[in-house]
Amino acid sequence: MGAIIGWIIFGLIAGAIAKLIMPGRQPGGMLMTILLGIAGAMVGGFVGRALWGSAGVTGWGLGSFLLAICGSLLLLGLYRLIVGRRTITTGTGTTTTRSSGRDRDKWAA
């Protein structure tokens, strides 16, 4: 039980730091941040093992946090690529396109 609570806290911290680093508005609330951090730790550990033979995310060390944050940033970037532009159909039958904010920020003064 303690390990599950530890992963939840670890995921919350890593996901929150990744959301702070990534510019722009990020999706989801606290539950999404926890899931992002936990999934980011898994992805970061996999990438670390594949690239330089790291032990992965093994505890509360600085290396584990850096791998989890980098994995979370990678997942956030992939999310933005996939969901960057959405087509929304309203109840009146009109269709609008919502951008991820990159176009709006480009033209802001």
N, C-alpha and C positions, 0 to 999 in steps of 0.2 A: 504494500500500500504506500509506503514511504517513497519507493522508487517512482511510482506513478505521479505522486504530488511533486516530486523533484523534477520530472520531465515536464510537467505542466508549468512550473515556475521557470525552468530553463527555457522552455519554448516561448513563454510570455516575454521574458527579457530579450532573448535573441530576436524574436519577431518585432518587438517594439523598436529596438535599435535599428533593424533593417528598414522599418517604415520611416524612421527619422532620417536615415541617410538618403533614401530614395526620394528625389524631388517630386513634387506634385501631390495630388490627393490620392490616398491609398484606400482600397476597398476594405470593407468589413469592420467589425467591432473587436471586442476583446477576445471572443472565441476564435474568430478568424486569425487574429494575431498569434494566439497560442498554437493553433494548427499550422500556421505559416512557419513559426519558429521550430516546431517539432519536425515538420517535413523538411525544412531547411537544414536542420541538423543531420537528418538522414542523407539528404542530397550532398551536403558539404562533406560529410564523412566518406561517402562513396567516391566523390571527386578527389578528395585528398588521398584516399588509398590508391586510386587509379593513377594519379599523376606522380606522386612522390613517395608512395608507400607509407603514408601516415597511418597511425593507429585508429584514426577516425575520431568521432566524438565519444570520449571514454569517461568523462567526468566533468567537474566544474572548473577545469583549468582554462587558462587564457587561450590556448590553442583550440580547445573545443568550442569556446565561444566564437572565436574568429571563423572557424569552419562553419558553424551554425549560421552566423550572420551572412557570410558569403553565399551559402546555400540559399538562405532566405532572399537575399538580393537577386540571385539567379532566378528563383521562382517568381518573384515580383516582376522582374523584367519579362519573363515568358508570359505571365498573365497579361501584361500590358500589350505584348505583341499579338496575343490571341484575341483579346477583348478590346483592342484599340478603337475600333469603330463598330458601333451597333446600329442596326436598323430597327426602329421602333414604330409599330403600328398603333395609332391611337384609336379610341372608340369611335371617332368620326370618320374613320377610313383614310385619314391622311398618314403619310409615312414621313418620318423625320430620321435624320442620321445624327447620332450623338458621337462626338469625337472624344478622345481620351483627354483633351485639354491641350495637346501639343499645338494644334492650330491656333487656338485662342491665345495661348501664351506668346506665340510668335508675333501676333499683331498687337499685343498690349504695349501701351506706352510706358 
